[in-house]
């Protein structure tokens, strides 16, 4: 009983701390969190590392179009105009709340997602037997959350939260995340084992393993075969990130077909850990801020 009480007190303390932090001015919050999470003082006057440059972009590269690009519903138009609708997972419906969903109009299997954040999804394998109460709680909780406050990633601030349904395209074994610098893919993160035992391997565009850990443990013992359609995926990612200082393009490869997942401007909020640490600076050299304008 005493142990549970201590846990509750600790959770209350953490929640209170987060609530206080979220109302701090953007620069104050970013500087404090960067110092706490990255372990170094943030240099916005002369940024050198990848994480520092991502923080710089938060303040000095505010293109209004970025808000549409991080909205998982609105982004579909941006993507289809550049790479074609064949790369878009079919949309089954969009609603303002979970209770608006008419499940009678949906197929037996589908995926529910929120458009405004990361990770809030529900895979429905059989709508006759899935736990609707649990799904409602998960989705409605996510709809109340403004993802902007998590890391002051301004594109999310004015995204109107919605829930939408997509066709379930089959088993997605790996997530491919292309790190693009002004339209050029410099390296690829491959997420292994999803969210249950998340591990990430990094590869060069010619599929050479990179001995780098970025935020999550890597798995050098795990052989990730080079995708047969890698060149096509790189081409897709390049088109979607053209003329943008930095953009992470997330794609799926399902039965040889390429599907768009999401676009991210600030991976890990710009607070991601690198090991060896010097890779933060090495990757930062790919990001040229001189060509950046504050739109």
C-alpha positions in Angstrom: 0.0 0.0 0.0 2.8 2.3 0.9 4.6 1.6 -2.3 1.5 2.3 -4.4 1.1 5.6 -2.6 4.6 6.6 -3.4 4.0 5.7 -7.1 0.9 7.9 -7.1 2.7 10.8 -5.6 5.5 10.5 -8.1 3.0 10.4 -11.0 1.3 13.5 -9.6 4.6 15.2 -9.4 5.5 14.4 -13.0 2.1 15.5 -14.3 2.3 18.8 -12.4 5.8 19.4 -13.7 4.6 18.8 -17.3 1.6 21.1 -16.9 3.9 23.8 -15.7 6.3 23.3 -18.5 3.7 23.4 -21.3 2.8 27.0 -20.5 6.4 28.2 -20.6 7.3 30.4 -23.5 8.5 28.4 -26.5 12.2 29.3 -26.2 12.3 28.8 -22.5 10.7 25.4 -22.7 13.0 24.3 -25.6 16.1 25.5 -23.9 15.2 23.8 -20.6 14.2 20.5 -22.2 17.2 20.4 -24.5 19.6 20.9 -21.5 17.7 18.2 -19.5 17.2 15.6 -22.2 20.2 16.1 -24.5 22.6 17.0 -21.7 24.1 20.1 -23.4 23.3 23.8 -23.7 21.3 24.6 -26.8 23.2 26.9 -29.2 20.7 28.6 -31.5 23.1 31.4 -32.6 25.5 28.9 -34.2 23.8 25.5 -34.4 26.1 22.6 -35.4 24.4 19.4 -34.5 21.3 17.8 -36.1 19.3 18.3 -32.9 20.3 21.9 -32.6 19.4 22.7 -36.2 16.0 21.1 -35.7 15.4 23.4 -32.8 16.5 26.3 -35.0 14.1 25.3 -37.7 11.3 25.4 -35.1 11.7 29.1 -34.7 13.0 30.2 -38.1 11.3 28.1 -40.7 7.5 28.5 -40.2 5.9 27.6 -43.5 2.1 27.5 -43.0 1.9 24.6 -45.4 3.7 22.4 -42.8 0.6 22.3 -40.6 -1.3 20.6 -43.5 1.6 18.2 -44.0 1.6 16.9 -40.5 -2.2 16.5 -40.5 -2.5 12.8 -41.5 -5.8 13.6 -43.3 -4.8 16.8 -45.1 -1.4 15.4 -46.0 -3.0 12.9 -48.3 -3.7 15.7 -50.8 -0.1 17.0 -50.6 1.3 13.5 -51.1 -1.1 12.4 -53.9 -0.3 15.6 -55.9 3.4 14.8 -55.8 3.6 11.0 -56.1 0.1 9.9 -57.1 -2.9 8.4 -55.4 -1.6 4.8 -55.8 0.7 5.4 -52.8 -2.2 6.5 -50.5 -3.9 4.0 -48.3 -7.7 4.2 -49.1 -9.6 6.4 -46.7 -12.9 5.0 -45.2 -14.1 8.0 -43.3 -13.3 11.1 -41.1 -15.0 12.1 -37.9 -14.7 14.7 -35.2 -15.2 12.2 -32.4 -15.3 8.4 -31.8 -19.1 8.5 -31.2 -19.7 9.9 -34.7 -18.4 6.7 -36.3 -21.0 4.5 -38.0 -19.4 1.1 -37.8 -22.1 -0.4 -39.9 -20.6 1.5 -42.9 -17.1 0.1 -42.3 -15.7 -3.2 -43.4 -15.0 -6.0 -41.0 -11.3 -5.0 -40.7 -9.8 -1.5 -40.7 -7.5 0.8 -38.8 -8.6 3.9 -36.7 -6.1 6.7 -36.4 -6.0 10.3 -35.1 -4.7 12.9 -37.6 -2.9 15.2 -35.2 -0.4 13.2 -33.1 1.8 10.2 -33.1 1.0 6.6 -32.1 -2.8 6.9 -31.4 -4.2 4.2 -33.6 -6.4 1.1 -33.2 -6.1 -1.9 -35.4 -9.5 -3.5 -35.8 -9.2 -7.1 -37.1 -12.8 -8.0 -36.5 -15.3 -5.2 -35.8 -17.8 -7.8 -34.4 -15.5 -8.7 -31.5 -13.1 -5.7 -31.0 -13.2 -3.8 -27.7 -15.1 -0.7 -28.7 -15.0 0.7 -25.1 -11.3 0.5 -25.0 -10.9 2.0 -28.4 -13.2 4.9 -27.6 -11.2 5.7 -24.5 -7.9 5.6 -26.4 -9.1 7.7 -29.3 -11.0 10.3 -27.2 -8.1 10.7 -24.9 -5.9 11.4 -27.9 -8.3 13.9 -29.4 -8.1 16.0 -26.3 -4.3 16.2 -26.5 -2.5 19.0 -28.4 0.7 17.4 -29.7 2.3 20.8 -29.9 2.9 21.0 -26.2 5.0 17.9 -26.1 8.0 19.5 -27.8 6.8 22.9 -29.1 6.6 21.5 -32.6 4.6 24.4 -34.0 3.1 22.7 -37.1 0.9 20.6 -34.8 -0.5 23.6 -32.8 -3.4 24.4 -35.1 -4.2 21.0 -36.4 -7.9 20.3 -35.7 -8.1 16.9 -34.1 -10.1 14.2 -36.0 -10.3 10.5 -36.1 -10.3 8.7 -39.4 -10.4 5.1 -40.7 -8.2 3.5 -43.3 -8.3 0.2 -45.1 -6.1 -2.4 -43.4 -3.6 -3.2 -46.0 -2.1 -6.3 -44.5 0.8 -7.1 -42.2 3.4 -4.3 -42.0 6.6 -5.9 -40.7 8.9 -2.9 -41.0 8.6 0.9 -41.0 11.0 2.7 -43.3 11.8 6.2 -42.3 13.7 8.3 -44.8 15.8 11.2 -43.5 15.7 13.8 -46.4 17.8 16.9 -46.6 16.5 19.3 -49.3 15.1 16.4 -51.2 18.1 14.1 -50.8 17.9 10.9 -48.8 21.0 10.6 -46.6 20.0 7.6 -44.4 17.1 5.4 -43.6 15.8 4.2 -40.2 14.2 0.8 -40.1 11.9 0.2 -37.2 11.9 -3.4 -36.0 9.3 -5.0 -33.8 7.0 -2.0 -33.7 6.1 -0.6 -30.3 6.4 -3.7 -28.2 10.2 -4.1 -28.3 11.2 -1.1 -30.4 14.6 -1.4 -32.1 15.9 0.7 -34.9 18.6 0.0 -37.4 20.1 2.7 -39.7 21.2 2.2 -43.3 22.8 4.3 -46.0 20.9 4.7 -49.3 22.9 1.9 -50.8 21.9 -0.3 -47.8 25.1 -0.4 -45.7 24.4 -0.8 -42.0 25.4 2.2 -39.9 26.7 1.5 -36.4 24.7 4.3 -34.9 22.0 4.3 -32.2 19.3 7.0 -32.5 17.0 7.2 -29.6 16.1 3.5 -29.5 18.4 0.4 -29.2 19.6 -0.9 -32.5 19.8 -4.6 -33.5 23.0 -5.3 -35.5 22.3 -9.0 -35.2 19.0 -8.6 -37.0 19.5 -8.9 -40.8 17.2 -6.5 -42.6 17.2 -7.4 -46.2 17.4 -4.6 -48.8 13.9 -4.0 -50.1 13.5 -4.8 -53.8 11.8 -1.5 -54.3 14.3 0.6 -52.3 15.2 2.8 -55.3 11.6 3.6 -55.9 11.0 4.4 -52.2 14.0 6.7 -52.2 12.6 8.4 -55.3 9.2 8.8 -53.6 10.8 10.3 -50.4 12.9 12.7 -52.5 9.9 14.0 -54.3 8.0 14.6 -51.1 10.8 16.4 -49.4 12.0 18.6 -52.4 12.9 22.2 -51.4 12.4 21.5 -47.7 15.5 21.8 -45.5 14.7 18.7 -43.6 11.8 16.2 -43.7 11.5 12.6 -42.5 9.3 10.6 -44.9 7.8 7.4 -43.5 6.8 4.7 -45.9 5.5 1.2 -45.9 6.3 -1.5 -48.4 3.4 -4.0 -48.6 3.5 -6.9 -51.1 5.9 -4.8 -53.3 3.7 -1.7 -53.3 4.8 1.6 -51.6 2.4 3.4 -49.3 2.7 6.7 -47.5 2.6 6.7 -43.7 3.4 10.2 -42.4 5.7 13.2 -42.6 7.7 14.5 -39.7 9.7 17.7 -39.4 11.2 17.2 -36.0 12.1 13.5 -35.2 11.9 12.9 -31.4 11.1 16.6 -31.1 14.7 17.5 -31.9 15.8 15.9 -28.6 16.8 12.5 -29.9 19.9 10.7 -28.4 22.7 9.6 -30.6 25.4 7.0 -29.8 28.2 7.6 -30.6 27.4 11.2 -29.7 29.5 12.6 -32.6 26.9 11.4 -35.0 24.6 14.2 -33.9 27.1 16.6 -35.4 27.9 14.4 -38.5 24.3 14.3 -39.4 23.9 17.9 -38.6 26.3 18.7 -41.5 23.7 17.4 -44.0 21.3 20.2 -42.9 22.1 23.5 -44.6 20.4 26.3 -42.8 21.8 29.0 -45.2 19.2 28.2 -47.8 16.4 28.4 -45.2 13.9 31.2 -45.2 11.3 32.0 -42.5 8.0 31.7 -44.5 
